[in-house]
Every structure is written in structure tokens, then in C-alpha cells.
Amino acid sequence: MKTSPRPKQAQRQSAPRWVALAVRPLLLSLVALSLLAGISGGLLRAGVALPLPTDSAWPSQAALMHAALMICGFLGTVIGIERAVAVKLRSAFLAPLASGAGGALLLLGQPRPGAWMGVVAAAIFTAVNIVIVRRQRAAHTWLLLVAAGAWLAGNLLFATGQDSVATLPWWFAFLVMTIAAERLEMTRLMRRRPAAELSLQAVLGALIAGAAWSALAPVAGGLLYGAALALLALWLAAFDIARHTVRAHGLSRYMAVCLLGGYAWLAVAGVAWAGTAIGLPLRDAALHALGLGFIVSMMMGHAPVILPAIARVKLRFGVFFYVPLAVLHLSLLLRLVAGMAGNPLHSTGALLNAVAMALFAATIAGAAIAWRIQHGGPDALSTRKTSS
């Protein structure tokens, strides 16, 4: 019997919807897995005793793969989701699925498959950014594409067995340039001298050169990379809109405080990275001033804007958002100062870093609940139909 066109059309439309409903919790689970394992691994590396099972191999894997889990498994997946939502292509979700699966494989003691899954994720992610550039040729979209290429380069080095001296500069370049591109987009309507954009291109070019050079000449490459980070911090502090919005109120001021505090830590990271290259004991300061002080500050600042777009959750902003931010900065200061002095409080600072991230997650959840209570019902965005 011939099937009518309408049921066929409905069948074609319902399949993607079921796929979307299955993919979302899977992505959320993979993000949570990499984040929790990455934090646990970082605490173990910092000497914090955790109540973990001794008969399991995953804690040692989490400690060994801490950087890959946090940068590729967690942040890479989150950025991949954000970009897939923005580009509105179902195939774009293959990138965060691959990076999330790669993080899970790393945690399960499968480093080679996990690393190559990361290469697949970065390759798809780069292709997604090519689509974005074709749709909108602008300075910030080109920079997003270069950032994706940096992630691909770092993942290829990681998959081929290169050490952290070679891989970490590329991984951090991916995150730093992604943030720089987002800030460039946010401030594109501001009046700037032509030399400002040229200077930014020069700084980011030095960052890429430092990353590439680090594998061949660690001292020279590290010095150049550190100088580029410090110069980028100065550029952002001078030209970002945050220096104006910090005098505003509410969410705008909170975001500006997050950004300006992050730029200060970016400058610290640049100096520490250069110091590490010449043999000073500043590696922990370089990595965590950059990873926690700068990148997590940016995450805290942008989350109230990004989450409603990608997770369809509205948040009620309040002064309580400043609590995890303050804990993050104070605990990082404790960690790094104590670490340079060889003080046991270094591990306490690391533990409080994790507490700050947990407080932020609780703050986001509380803000979502508060919005629903205030408006007397479900999030208005949730009433919109799930896109097929």
C-alpha cells in the first residue's frame, strides 16, 4: 500500500528530534565526566588526598591526563557545543561528541584512541569554523578559525606522543585566541585606531610562533610565548569594552570584573611562562594563572550570557555571583604564593580552587531556580519547540 506523503514527512522529522533528545544528555554526561575527572586529577597532582577507591585505575589516569581532560574533554566539548548551536548544523555536534568521547577514553586508560578521537574532534571543529568564515568574513571569525587550527595542531602533537612542552602552548593558544575572538566581536562597534587591530594581529602571531617554536627551542619559544601572553593582557585591558562597563551596574559590571581580573592573571601567566622557560620554578604559576585565573574567570563572566543561548536556561543575576569569583581569585593567590614558597598551603589553595568551581556550579543552578520561581513557571525558552 502506498504511504501518504504527510506520514513520511512526519517520520523524517521525528527521527532527528529523537536523535537530538538522545544527544543532549550524552553530551552533558561527557562534559561532566571530563570536568569532574579533570578536577580530581588536578587535586591529586597538587597533593590533595581524596576519598577515592584504591582498587580503581581511573584516579591515576585522571591525574596523568589532567590537562587533556580539562582542555580537550571539558572546554573543547563546551566550546564545540556553543559553536554547533551558533552554526545551526546537526553535523557540527559531531565535534563535541568526539572530544567528549575522547576524554572518556583517556579516563578509561585508552590514551591512543582517546588522543586520536581528539584529532577527529578538532578536525571537524575546524571545518565548522570554515563554514562560519564563509558565512561571515570578519576579523573575529578568522581568529576563531585560527584558534581551531591551534587545537588541531596540539591534538596532533598529543596523539603522536609529544610531551607537554610541545602540546600545552597549542592547547592554551586555542583557548586564549577563542576568548580574544569573542572579545573582539563584542567590541567591534567601539572606535579604535587601525593600529589597534594590527597590534592585536602581531601579538597573536607571536603567540602562534611561540607555540610552534616551543617544540624546537623550548627556551626561545617559551620566552616568546610568555611575552605574547603578557602583551595580549595589556591589549585587552586597554581596548576591551570591560574598562567602560565596569562602571555600569548588575550583570554588565559583574562581567567586566571577571574580565579585568582575568586580564591581570593573563599578565601574570605571561611573566611566569617566560620565567619557566629560563628555568625558574614558576610552572604551576604559568599553567594555573592562565588556566584558572584567566580562562575560568572568562568562563564565569560569559556563562550568564552563553548558557541561556545553548542550554535554554534563564538565570536570575544577583550579587551572589561574586562569591565563587572571589573564592577563585583568593584561592589562586594562596596557591601560587604558597607554591613558590614551598608551603603546604599550596594544596589547600588547589582544593579551594575546586571549591570555587563547585560554588559557581551551585550559583548557576540556584540562579536558574530563582528565575523560575520569580516568573512563576518553567523557563519561557523551554516552551519553544526543540529544533529538529
Contacts in CASP RR format, 6 or more apart in sequence:
PFRMAT RR
TARGET T0000
AUTHOR 0000-0000-0000
METHOD contacts of the structure
MODEL  1
MKTSPRPKQAQRQSAPRWVALAVRPLLLSLVALSLLAGISGGLLRAGVAL
PLPTDSAWPSQAALMHAALMICGFLGTVIGIERAVAVKLRSAFLAPLASG
AGGALLLLGQPRPGAWMGVVAAAIFTAVNIVIVRRQRAAHTWLLLVAAGA
WLAGNLLFATGQDSVATLPWWFAFLVMTIAAERLEMTRLMRRRPAAELSL
QAVLGALIAGAAWSALAPVAGGLLYGAALALLALWLAAFDIARHTVRAHG
LSRYMAVCLLGGYAWLAVAGVAWAGTAIGLPLRDAALHALGLGFIVSMMM
GHAPVILPAIARVKLRFGVFFYVPLAVLHLSLLLRLVAGMAGNPLHSTGA
LLNAVAMALFAATIAGAAIAWRIQHGGPDALSTRKTSS
13 388 0 8 1.000
16 90 0 8 1.000
16 388 0 8 1.000
17 386 0 8 1.000
17 388 0 8 1.000
19 90 0 8 1.000
20 90 0 8 1.000
20 386 0 8 1.000
20 387 0 8 1.000
20 388 0 8 1.000
21 386 0 8 1.000
23 93 0 8 1.000
23 97 0 8 1.000
26 97 0 8 1.000
27 77 0 8 1.000
27 81 0 8 1.000
27 93 0 8 1.000
27 96 0 8 1.000
27 97 0 8 1.000
27 100 0 8 1.000
30 73 0 8 1.000
30 77 0 8 1.000
30 96 0 8 1.000
30 97 0 8 1.000
30 100 0 8 1.000
30 101 0 8 1.000
30 103 0 8 1.000
30 104 0 8 1.000
31 73 0 8 1.000
31 74 0 8 1.000
31 77 0 8 1.000
31 78 0 8 1.000
31 81 0 8 1.000
31 100 0 8 1.000
33 100 0 8 1.000
33 103 0 8 1.000
33 104 0 8 1.000
33 107 0 8 1.000
34 69 0 8 1.000
34 70 0 8 1.000
34 72 0 8 1.000
34 73 0 8 1.000
34 74 0 8 1.000
34 77 0 8 1.000
34 100 0 8 1.000
34 103 0 8 1.000
34 104 0 8 1.000
34 107 0 8 1.000
35 69 0 8 1.000
35 70 0 8 1.000
35 74 0 8 1.000
37 58 0 8 1.000
37 61 0 8 1.000
37 62 0 8 1.000
37 69 0 8 1.000
37 107 0 8 1.000
38 62 0 8 1.000
38 65 0 8 1.000
38 66 0 8 1.000
38 69 0 8 1.000
38 70 0 8 1.000
38 74 0 8 1.000
39 70 0 8 1.000
39 354 0 8 1.000
39 357 0 8 1.000
40 50 0 8 1.000
40 52 0 8 1.000
40 59 0 8 1.000
40 62 0 8 1.000
40 63 0 8 1.000
41 59 0 8 1.000
41 62 0 8 1.000
41 63 0 8 1.000
41 66 0 8 1.000
41 69 0 8 1.000
42 62 0 8 1.000
42 63 0 8 1.000
42 66 0 8 1.000
42 350 0 8 1.000
43 50 0 8 1.000
43 350 0 8 1.000
43 351 0 8 1.000
43 354 0 8 1.000
44 50 0 8 1.000
44 59 0 8 1.000
44 62 0 8 1.000
44 63 0 8 1.000
45 63 0 8 1.000
45 66 0 8 1.000
46 335 0 8 1.000
46 346 0 8 1.000
46 347 0 8 1.000
46 349 0 8 1.000
46 350 0 8 1.000
46 351 0 8 1.000
47 347 0 8 1.000
47 350 0 8 1.000
48 347 0 8 1.000
48 350 0 8 1.000
48 351 0 8 1.000
50 59 0 8 1.000
52 59 0 8 1.000
53 59 0 8 1.000
57 109 0 8 1.000
58 107 0 8 1.000
58 108 0 8 1.000
61 106 0 8 1.000
61 107 0 8 1.000
61 108 0 8 1.000
61 109 0 8 1.000
62 69 0 8 1.000
62 107 0 8 1.000
65 103 0 8 1.000
65 106 0 8 1.000
65 107 0 8 1.000
65 111 0 8 1.000
67 164 0 8 1.000
67 168 0 8 1.000
67 171 0 8 1.000
67 287 0 8 1.000
68 103 0 8 1.000
68 106 0 8 1.000
68 115 0 8 1.000
68 158 0 8 1.000
69 103 0 8 1.000
69 106 0 8 1.000
69 107 0 8 1.000
71 171 0 8 1.000
71 172 0 8 1.000
71 174 0 8 1.000
71 175 0 8 1.000
72 99 0 8 1.000
72 102 0 8 1.000
72 103 0 8 1.000
72 118 0 8 1.000
72 121 0 8 1.000
72 151 0 8 1.000
72 155 0 8 1.000
72 171 0 8 1.000
73 99 0 8 1.000
73 100 0 8 1.000
73 102 0 8 1.000
73 103 0 8 1.000
73 106 0 8 1.000
75 175 0 8 1.000
75 295 0 8 1.000
76 96 0 8 1.000
76 99 0 8 1.000
76 121 0 8 1.000
76 125 0 8 1.000
76 151 0 8 1.000
77 96 0 8 1.000
77 99 0 8 1.000
77 100 0 8 1.000
77 121 0 8 1.000
78 96 0 8 1.000
79 125 0 8 1.000
79 178 0 8 1.000
80 92 0 8 1.000
80 95 0 8 1.000
80 96 0 8 1.000
80 99 0 8 1.000
80 125 0 8 1.000
80 128 0 8 1.000
81 93 0 8 1.000
81 96 0 8 1.000
81 310 0 8 1.000
82 306 0 8 1.000
82 309 0 8 1.000
82 310 0 8 1.000
83 92 0 8 1.000
83 95 0 8 1.000
83 125 0 8 1.000
83 128 0 8 1.000
83 129 0 8 1.000
83 132 0 8 1.000
83 144 0 8 1.000
84 92 0 8 1.000
84 93 0 8 1.000
84 95 0 8 1.000
84 96 0 8 1.000
84 128 0 8 1.000
85 309 0 8 1.000
85 310 0 8 1.000
86 132 0 8 1.000
87 128 0 8 1.000
87 131 0 8 1.000
87 132 0 8 1.000
88 387 0 8 1.000
89 128 0 8 1.000
89 131 0 8 1.000
91 124 0 8 1.000
92 124 0 8 1.000
92 128 0 8 1.000
92 131 0 8 1.000
94 124 0 8 1.000
95 121 0 8 1.000
95 122 0 8 1.000
95 124 0 8 1.000
95 125 0 8 1.000
95 128 0 8 1.000
96 121 0 8 1.000
97 121 0 8 1.000
98 117 0 8 1.000
98 118 0 8 1.000
98 120 0 8 1.000
98 121 0 8 1.000
98 124 0 8 1.000
99 117 0 8 1.000
99 118 0 8 1.000
99 121 0 8 1.000
99 122 0 8 1.000
99 125 0 8 1.000
100 117 0 8 1.000
100 121 0 8 1.000
101 114 0 8 1.000
101 117 0 8 1.000
102 113 0 8 1.000
102 114 0 8 1.000
102 115 0 8 1.000
102 117 0 8 1.000
102 118 0 8 1.000
102 121 0 8 1.000
103 114 0 8 1.000
103 117 0 8 1.000
103 118 0 8 1.000
105 111 0 8 1.000
105 113 0 8 1.000
105 114 0 8 1.000
105 117 0 8 1.000
106 114 0 8 1.000
106 115 0 8 1.000
112 159 0 8 1.000
115 155 0 8 1.000
115 158 0 8 1.000
115 159 0 8 1.000
115 161 0 8 1.000
116 159 0 8 1.000
118 155 0 8 1.000
118 159 0 8 1.000
119 152 0 8 1.000
119 155 0 8 1.000
119 156 0 8 1.000
119 159 0 8 1.000
121 155 0 8 1.000
122 148 0 8 1.000
122 149 0 8 1.000
122 151 0 8 1.000
122 152 0 8 1.000
122 154 0 8 1.000
122 155 0 8 1.000
123 152 0 8 1.000
125 148 0 8 1.000
125 151 0 8 1.000
125 152 0 8 1.000
126 145 0 8 1.000
126 148 0 8 1.000
126 149 0 8 1.000
126 151 0 8 1.000
126 152 0 8 1.000
128 148 0 8 1.000
129 141 0 8 1.000
129 144 0 8 1.000
129 145 0 8 1.000
129 147 0 8 1.000
129 148 0 8 1.000
130 145 0 8 1.000
132 141 0 8 1.000
132 144 0 8 1.000
132 145 0 8 1.000
133 141 0 8 1.000
133 142 0 8 1.000
133 144 0 8 1.000
133 145 0 8 1.000
138 185 0 8 1.000
138 188 0 8 1.000
139 184 0 8 1.000
139 188 0 8 1.000
139 197 0 8 1.000
140 181 0 8 1.000
140 182 0 8 1.000
140 184 0 8 1.000
140 185 0 8 1.000
140 188 0 8 1.000
141 181 0 8 1.000
143 177 0 8 1.000
143 180 0 8 1.000
143 181 0 8 1.000
143 184 0 8 1.000
143 204 0 8 1.000
144 177 0 8 1.000
144 178 0 8 1.000
144 181 0 8 1.000
146 177 0 8 1.000
146 204 0 8 1.000
146 208 0 8 1.000
147 173 0 8 1.000
147 174 0 8 1.000
147 175 0 8 1.000
147 177 0 8 1.000
147 178 0 8 1.000
147 181 0 8 1.000
148 174 0 8 1.000
149 174 0 8 1.000
150 170 0 8 1.000
150 171 0 8 1.000
150 173 0 8 1.000
150 174 0 8 1.000
150 177 0 8 1.000
150 208 0 8 1.000
150 211 0 8 1.000
151 170 0 8 1.000
151 171 0 8 1.000
151 174 0 8 1.000
153 170 0 8 1.000
153 211 0 8 1.000
154 166 0 8 1.000
154 167 0 8 1.000
154 170 0 8 1.000
154 171 0 8 1.000
154 174 0 8 1.000
157 166 0 8 1.000
157 167 0 8 1.000
157 170 0 8 1.000
157 215 0 8 1.000
158 167 0 8 1.000
162 215 0 8 1.000
165 214 0 8 1.000
165 215 0 8 1.000
165 218 0 8 1.000
166 214 0 8 1.000
166 215 0 8 1.000
168 287 0 8 1.000
169 210 0 8 1.000
169 211 0 8 1.000
169 214 0 8 1.000
169 221 0 8 1.000
169 222 0 8 1.000
169 225 0 8 1.000
170 211 0 8 1.000
172 290 0 8 1.000
172 291 0 8 1.000
173 207 0 8 1.000
173 208 0 8 1.000
173 211 0 8 1.000
175 291 0 8 1.000
175 295 0 8 1.000
176 207 0 8 1.000
176 229 0 8 1.000
176 232 0 8 1.000
176 266 0 8 1.000
176 290 0 8 1.000
176 294 0 8 1.000
176 295 0 8 1.000
177 204 0 8 1.000
177 207 0 8 1.000
179 294 0 8 1.000
179 295 0 8 1.000
179 298 0 8 1.000
180 200 0 8 1.000
180 204 0 8 1.000
180 232 0 8 1.000
180 236 0 8 1.000
182 302 0 8 1.000
183 236 0 8 1.000
183 240 0 8 1.000
183 259 0 8 1.000
184 200 0 8 1.000
186 240 0 8 1.000
186 241 0 8 1.000
187 239 0 8 1.000
187 240 0 8 1.000
187 241 0 8 1.000
190 239 0 8 1.000
190 241 0 8 1.000
192 239 0 8 1.000
196 235 0 8 1.000
196 239 0 8 1.000
199 235 0 8 1.000
200 232 0 8 1.000
200 235 0 8 1.000
200 239 0 8 1.000
203 228 0 8 1.000
203 231 0 8 1.000
203 232 0 8 1.000
203 235 0 8 1.000
204 228 0 8 1.000
204 232 0 8 1.000
205 228 0 8 1.000
206 224 0 8 1.000
206 227 0 8 1.000
206 228 0 8 1.000
206 231 0 8 1.000
207 225 0 8 1.000
207 228 0 8 1.000
207 229 0 8 1.000
207 232 0 8 1.000
209 221 0 8 1.000
209 224 0 8 1.000
210 221 0 8 1.000
210 222 0 8 1.000
210 224 0 8 1.000
210 225 0 8 1.000
210 228 0 8 1.000
211 225 0 8 1.000
213 220 0 8 1.000
213 221 0 8 1.000
213 222 0 8 1.000
213 224 0 8 1.000
213 225 0 8 1.000
214 221 0 8 1.000
214 222 0 8 1.000
214 225 0 8 1.000
218 277 0 8 1.000
219 277 0 8 1.000
219 278 0 8 1.000
220 277 0 8 1.000
221 277 0 8 1.000
222 273 0 8 1.000
222 274 0 8 1.000
222 276 0 8 1.000
222 277 0 8 1.000
223 274 0 8 1.000
223 277 0 8 1.000
223 278 0 8 1.000
225 270 0 8 1.000
225 273 0 8 1.000
225 274 0 8 1.000
225 277 0 8 1.000
226 269 0 8 1.000
226 270 0 8 1.000
226 271 0 8 1.000
226 273 0 8 1.000
226 274 0 8 1.000
226 277 0 8 1.000
227 270 0 8 1.000
227 274 0 8 1.000
228 270 0 8 1.000
229 266 0 8 1.000
229 267 0 8 1.000
229 269 0 8 1.000
229 270 0 8 1.000
229 273 0 8 1.000
229 290 0 8 1.000
230 266 0 8 1.000
230 267 0 8 1.000
230 270 0 8 1.000
230 271 0 8 1.000
230 274 0 8 1.000
232 266 0 8 1.000
233 263 0 8 1.000
233 264 0 8 1.000
233 266 0 8 1.000
233 267 0 8 1.000
233 270 0 8 1.000
234 267 0 8 1.000
236 259 0 8 1.000
236 263 0 8 1.000
236 266 0 8 1.000
237 243 0 8 1.000
237 260 0 8 1.000
237 263 0 8 1.000
240 259 0 8 1.000
240 263 0 8 1.000
242 255 0 8 1.000
242 256 0 8 1.000
242 259 0 8 1.000
242 260 0 8 1.000
242 263 0 8 1.000
243 256 0 8 1.000
243 260 0 8 1.000
244 256 0 8 1.000
245 252 0 8 1.000
245 253 0 8 1.000
245 255 0 8 1.000
245 256 0 8 1.000
246 253 0 8 1.000
246 256 0 8 1.000
246 257 0 8 1.000
246 260 0 8 1.000
247 253 0 8 1.000
248 256 0 8 1.000
250 317 0 8 1.000
250 318 0 8 1.000
251 304 0 8 1.000
251 305 0 8 1.000
251 317 0 8 1.000
254 301 0 8 1.000
254 304 0 8 1.000
254 317 0 8 1.000
254 321 0 8 1.000
254 322 0 8 1.000
254 325 0 8 1.000
255 301 0 8 1.000
255 302 0 8 1.000
255 304 0 8 1.000
255 305 0 8 1.000
257 322 0 8 1.000
257 325 0 8 1.000
258 297 0 8 1.000
258 298 0 8 1.000
258 300 0 8 1.000
258 301 0 8 1.000
258 302 0 8 1.000
258 325 0 8 1.000
259 297 0 8 1.000
259 298 0 8 1.000
259 301 0 8 1.000
261 293 0 8 1.000
261 297 0 8 1.000
261 329 0 8 1.000
262 293 0 8 1.000
262 294 0 8 1.000
262 297 0 8 1.000
262 298 0 8 1.000
263 294 0 8 1.000
265 289 0 8 1.000
265 290 0 8 1.000
265 292 0 8 1.000
265 293 0 8 1.000
265 294 0 8 1.000
265 297 0 8 1.000
265 329 0 8 1.000
265 332 0 8 1.000
266 289 0 8 1.000
266 290 0 8 1.000
266 293 0 8 1.000
266 294 0 8 1.000
268 285 0 8 1.000
268 289 0 8 1.000
269 285 0 8 1.000
269 286 0 8 1.000
269 287 0 8 1.000
269 289 0 8 1.000
269 290 0 8 1.000
269 291 0 8 1.000
269 293 0 8 1.000
269 294 0 8 1.000
270 286 0 8 1.000
270 289 0 8 1.000
270 290 0 8 1.000
272 282 0 8 1.000
272 283 0 8 1.000
272 285 0 8 1.000
272 286 0 8 1.000
272 289 0 8 1.000
273 282 0 8 1.000
273 286 0 8 1.000
273 290 0 8 1.000
275 282 0 8 1.000
275 286 0 8 1.000
276 282 0 8 1.000
276 283 0 8 1.000
276 286 0 8 1.000
281 340 0 8 1.000
282 340 0 8 1.000
284 335 0 8 1.000
284 336 0 8 1.000
284 339 0 8 1.000
284 346 0 8 1.000
285 336 0 8 1.000
285 340 0 8 1.000
288 332 0 8 1.000
288 335 0 8 1.000
288 336 0 8 1.000
288 353 0 8 1.000
289 332 0 8 1.000
289 336 0 8 1.000
292 328 0 8 1.000
292 332 0 8 1.000
292 353 0 8 1.000
293 328 0 8 1.000
293 329 0 8 1.000
293 332 0 8 1.000
296 328 0 8 1.000
296 356 0 8 1.000
296 357 0 8 1.000
297 325 0 8 1.000
297 328 0 8 1.000
297 329 0 8 1.000
300 321 0 8 1.000
300 324 0 8 1.000
300 325 0 8 1.000
300 328 0 8 1.000
300 360 0 8 1.000
303 360 0 8 1.000
303 364 0 8 1.000
304 315 0 8 1.000
304 317 0 8 1.000
304 321 0 8 1.000
304 367 0 8 1.000
307 313 0 8 1.000
307 315 0 8 1.000
307 364 0 8 1.000
308 314 0 8 1.000
308 315 0 8 1.000
308 381 0 8 1.000
312 379 0 8 1.000
312 381 0 8 1.000
312 382 0 8 1.000
312 384 0 8 1.000
313 368 0 8 1.000
313 379 0 8 1.000
313 381 0 8 1.000
314 368 0 8 1.000
314 371 0 8 1.000
314 379 0 8 1.000
314 380 0 8 1.000
314 381 0 8 1.000
315 364 0 8 1.000
315 367 0 8 1.000
315 368 0 8 1.000
315 370 0 8 1.000
315 371 0 8 1.000
316 367 0 8 1.000
316 368 0 8 1.000
316 370 0 8 1.000
316 371 0 8 1.000
316 374 0 8 1.000
317 367 0 8 1.000
318 367 0 8 1.000
320 363 0 8 1.000
320 367 0 8 1.000
321 363 0 8 1.000
321 367 0 8 1.000
323 359 0 8 1.000
323 363 0 8 1.000
324 356 0 8 1.000
324 357 0 8 1.000
324 359 0 8 1.000
324 360 0 8 1.000
324 363 0 8 1.000
325 356 0 8 1.000
325 360 0 8 1.000
327 352 0 8 1.000
327 355 0 8 1.000
327 356 0 8 1.000
327 359 0 8 1.000
328 353 0 8 1.000
328 356 0 8 1.000
328 357 0 8 1.000
328 360 0 8 1.000
330 352 0 8 1.000
331 349 0 8 1.000
331 350 0 8 1.000
331 352 0 8 1.000
331 353 0 8 1.000
331 355 0 8 1.000
331 356 0 8 1.000
332 349 0 8 1.000
332 353 0 8 1.000
334 345 0 8 1.000
334 348 0 8 1.000
334 349 0 8 1.000
334 352 0 8 1.000
335 345 0 8 1.000
335 346 0 8 1.000
335 348 0 8 1.000
335 349 0 8 1.000
335 350 0 8 1.000
335 352 0 8 1.000
335 353 0 8 1.000
337 343 0 8 1.000
338 344 0 8 1.000
338 345 0 8 1.000
338 346 0 8 1.000
338 348 0 8 1.000
338 349 0 8 1.000
339 345 0 8 1.000
339 346 0 8 1.000
368 379 0 8 1.000
371 379 0 8 1.000
372 378 0 8 1.000
372 379 0 8 1.000
END
